[in-house]
Amino acid sequence: MCLVVVASAAAVAQEDTREPGMIYATDEFGFKVVENAVYIHDLHATILHLLGLDHEKVTYRYSGRDFRLTDVAGNVVKEIMV
């Protein structure tokens, strides 16, 4: 699952080959992401980072086991932050 995320003004001001305001590229039909995909775990990790929380340490207990909110796949996406 990929999400459309608009880049910050600082990223748009840089010399970039992508369309202004976008952080990834799709195929000609707009169906699949072909460059710089942002997945839901990455988006959750970025939101938690912006809230001042470490996404690798925020856990919840279920059935006697601790689970991370971003599972094992989340990474903070620096391109969408100002």
Secondary structure, 3 states (H helix, E strand, C coil): CECCCECCHHHHHCCCCCCCCECCEECCCCCCEEECCCEHHHHHHHHHHHCCCCCCCCEEEECCEEEECCCCCCCCCHHHCC
